[in-house]
Amino acid sequence: MAMAVQTGRREGGGTAVHLAVAAGAFRRYATYRAATLAGTVTNTVFGFILAYTFLALWQARPGLGGYDTAQAVTYIWISQALLVTVAVWGGGFQDDVQERLRTGDIAVDLHRPVDFQGWWLATDLGRAAFHLLARGTLPTLAGALAFHLRLPASPLVWAVFLISVALAVTVSFGLRFLVVLTGFWLHDSDGVRAVVLVVAMFLSGMLLPIGLFPGWLGSLAAALPWAAVIQTPVDILVQHRTGAAAATGIAGQLAWAVVLLAAGRLTLALAVRKVVVQGG
């Protein structure tokens, strides 16, 4: 076991391997057609429910939170489109790593001459790319057909949005990676995962834009990493953040991505030491 952990510390594989891993994850999720269709329908139904709720709210309080009615409705549809892409509910690589922790196959992963964190990040990016296309496009089209959405005409805004989505997925991965690593100590990270899920629901802006939170709660939520997962990319697309504000949002996402990935590497190193001790 100790030898497996030591070789697992080596970084290798290069960009080509990570691209292949991401492509493999994309193909893997593309095989779940029935589940994807069911999930897309679910996102669309909830999109309609929330959109009508927001319409009623914004008719009573026009300009609430600095969003006009079209921006508010668009916010709902884009957040629904990103819900699975950024894995607000968790899942993806978390399920795989948790199962491998339970079976002990995690030792095989640590033995591979490919960086453990990089491998699973590539897997998650491949998963996210598939869900962005499959479960992001169709709900947005449904919303655009039924409502007046504030979608940008500028290709530049779309490009910045896609960069923001990539960073949002990376921040989400960083958070979920830390959660799943608790399984090295707890043997089951489901309890921590459930707590973080509830936190993510409220602090990511998934249910309500963070700008609508009162006083200190809004300031706190905006400063935490969950805001970078949903709130920032959606605000960029609906052009609630433009110019310097959009650049600041991207910079914040990048900073959180770096911090969380670094924290993940440190935590992984501690987890590996635990495996060495337990394995003798």
ZIUR-V939339 format. One record per backbone hydrogen bond with DSSP energy under -1.0 kcal/mol. CO is the residue of the C=O (numbers start at 0). NH is the residue of the N-H. If there is no record, write none. Layout:
co: [CO | CO]
nh: [NH | NH]
//
This chain:
co: [0 | 1 | 2 | 3 | 5 | 6 | 12 | 13 | 14 | 15 | 16 | 17 | 18 | 19 | 20 | 21 | 22 | 23 | 24 | 25 | 27 | 28 | 30 | 31 | 32 | 33 | 34 | 35 | 36 | 37 | 38 | 39 | 40 | 41 | 42 | 43 | 44 | 45 | 46 | 47 | 48 | 49 | 50 | 51 | 52 | 53 | 54 | 55 | 56 | 60 | 62 | 63 | 67 | 68 | 69 | 70 | 71 | 72 | 73 | 74 | 75 | 76 | 77 | 81 | 82 | 86 | 90 | 92 | 93 | 94 | 95 | 96 | 97 | 98 | 99 | 99 | 103 | 104 | 104 | 105 | 114 | 115 | 116 | 117 | 118 | 119 | 120 | 121 | 122 | 123 | 124 | 125 | 126 | 127 | 128 | 129 | 130 | 135 | 136 | 137 | 138 | 139 | 140 | 141 | 142 | 148 | 153 | 154 | 155 | 156 | 157 | 158 | 159 | 160 | 161 | 162 | 163 | 164 | 165 | 166 | 167 | 168 | 169 | 170 | 171 | 172 | 173 | 174 | 175 | 176 | 178 | 179 | 180 | 181 | 181 | 182 | 188 | 189 | 190 | 191 | 192 | 193 | 194 | 195 | 196 | 197 | 198 | 199 | 203 | 208 | 209 | 213 | 213 | 214 | 215 | 216 | 217 | 218 | 223 | 224 | 225 | 226 | 229 | 230 | 231 | 232 | 233 | 234 | 234 | 241 | 242 | 243 | 244 | 245 | 246 | 247 | 248 | 249 | 250 | 251 | 252 | 253 | 254 | 255 | 256 | 257 | 258 | 259 | 260 | 261 | 262 | 263 | 264 | 265 | 266 | 267 | 268 | 269 | 270 | 271 | 272 | 273 | 274]
nh: [4 | 5 | 6 | 7 | 8 | 9 | 16 | 17 | 18 | 19 | 20 | 21 | 22 | 23 | 24 | 25 | 26 | 27 | 28 | 29 | 30 | 31 | 32 | 35 | 36 | 37 | 38 | 39 | 40 | 41 | 42 | 43 | 44 | 45 | 46 | 47 | 48 | 49 | 50 | 51 | 52 | 53 | 54 | 55 | 56 | 57 | 58 | 59 | 60 | 63 | 65 | 66 | 71 | 72 | 73 | 74 | 75 | 76 | 77 | 78 | 79 | 80 | 81 | 85 | 87 | 89 | 93 | 96 | 97 | 98 | 99 | 100 | 101 | 102 | 103 | 105 | 106 | 107 | 108 | 109 | 118 | 119 | 120 | 121 | 122 | 123 | 124 | 125 | 126 | 127 | 128 | 129 | 130 | 131 | 132 | 133 | 134 | 139 | 140 | 141 | 142 | 143 | 144 | 145 | 146 | 150 | 157 | 158 | 159 | 160 | 161 | 162 | 163 | 164 | 165 | 166 | 167 | 168 | 169 | 170 | 171 | 172 | 173 | 174 | 175 | 176 | 177 | 178 | 179 | 180 | 181 | 182 | 183 | 184 | 185 | 186 | 192 | 193 | 194 | 195 | 196 | 197 | 198 | 199 | 200 | 201 | 202 | 203 | 230 | 211 | 212 | 216 | 217 | 218 | 219 | 220 | 221 | 222 | 226 | 227 | 228 | 231 | 233 | 234 | 235 | 236 | 237 | 239 | 240 | 244 | 246 | 247 | 248 | 249 | 250 | 251 | 252 | 253 | 254 | 255 | 256 | 257 | 258 | 259 | 260 | 261 | 262 | 263 | 264 | 265 | 266 | 267 | 268 | 269 | 270 | 271 | 272 | 273 | 274 | 275 | 276 | 277 | 278]
//
